[in-house]
Amino acid sequence: MKLIFKFYYIVAFILLYLTKLIEANLYIAYDILTPNLKINPGFIQVPLTLKSNFGMLLFSNLLSMTPGSISIDISHDKKTMVVHVLYLKTEEQMLKEFKEIQDKIKRITE
């Protein structure tokens, strides 16, 4: 039964990630093709809730593969990650989105 839930979480995560990836690509394409750039670049320190190295690797790679964001550094104690984003919303909003992604990765890896 646990294997069925894990499979469900993996499929749900892949669909969520593909949706976010398409959304980010379309947003960047729109921003490039319109006269005024709407970028608001910035760095944000993301608290890591993931405990496994594989989970952190997956999280950092998924952020880096998504247009508009890239993981820069993970602290030595593995509690925070520095992320550069092109479209910085409010810090609370960004941290909420990153936490949701980490929670979904946790279901798969831990």
C-alpha positions in Angstrom: 0.0 0.0 0.0 2.9 2.4 0.8 4.3 1.7 -2.6 1.1 2.8 -4.3 1.1 6.1 -2.4 4.7 6.7 -3.2 4.0 6.1 -6.9 1.0 8.5 -6.7 3.2 11.2 -5.1 5.9 10.7 -7.8 3.4 11.1 -10.6 1.7 14.1 -8.9 5.1 15.7 -8.4 6.2 15.2 -12.0 2.9 16.7 -13.2 3.3 19.7 -10.8 6.9 20.2 -11.9 6.0 20.0 -15.6 3.3 22.6 -15.1 5.6 25.0 -13.3 8.3 24.5 -15.9 5.9 25.3 -18.8 4.5 28.3 -16.8 8.0 29.6 -16.2 9.0 29.2 -19.8 5.9 31.0 -21.1 6.4 33.8 -18.6 10.0 34.4 -19.6 9.1 34.2 -23.3 6.3 36.7 -22.8 8.6 39.0 -20.8 11.3 38.9 -23.5 8.9 39.5 -26.4 7.2 42.5 -24.7 8.9 46.0 -24.7 9.2 46.4 -20.9 11.0 43.7 -18.9 9.3 42.9 -15.7 12.2 41.2 -14.0 12.9 41.8 -10.4 16.0 39.8 -9.7 17.2 38.9 -6.2 18.7 36.4 -3.9 16.6 34.6 -1.3 17.8 32.3 1.6 15.5 29.2 1.6 15.3 27.2 4.8 15.8 23.5 3.9 13.4 21.1 5.4 14.8 18.2 3.4 17.0 15.8 5.3 18.2 13.4 2.6 21.1 14.4 0.3 19.1 13.0 -2.6 16.1 15.3 -1.7 18.4 18.3 -1.6 20.0 17.3 -4.9 16.6 16.9 -6.5 15.4 20.2 -5.1 18.5 22.2 -6.2 18.4 20.6 -9.7 14.7 21.2 -10.2 15.2 24.9 -9.2 18.1 25.2 -11.6 16.3 23.6 -14.5 13.4 25.9 -14.1 13.9 29.2 -16.1 14.2 32.2 -13.9 15.8 30.5 -10.8 19.0 28.8 -9.9 20.4 27.4 -6.7 23.6 29.0 -5.8 24.8 27.5 -2.5 23.9 25.2 0.3 25.2 26.0 3.8 27.6 23.6 5.4 25.1 22.6 8.0 22.5 21.9 5.1 19.9 24.1 6.7 19.7 26.9 4.1 20.1 27.3 0.3 20.7 30.5 -1.5 18.6 30.8 -4.6 18.7 33.5 -7.3 15.4 34.3 -8.9 14.5 36.6 -11.8 11.0 37.3 -10.7 11.2 38.0 -7.0 7.8 38.3 -5.4 7.5 38.9 -1.7 9.9 36.9 0.3 7.0 35.2 2.1 5.4 34.1 -1.1 8.6 32.7 -2.5 9.4 30.8 0.7 5.9 29.4 0.7 6.3 28.1 -2.9 9.8 26.6 -2.1 8.4 24.9 1.0 5.5 23.4 -1.0 8.1 21.9 -3.5 10.2 20.6 -0.6 7.2 19.0 1.0 6.4 17.2 -2.2 10.0 16.0 -2.6 9.9 14.8 1.0 7.0 12.5 0.3 9.1 10.9 -2.5 12.5 10.7 -0.9 12.0 10.2 2.9 
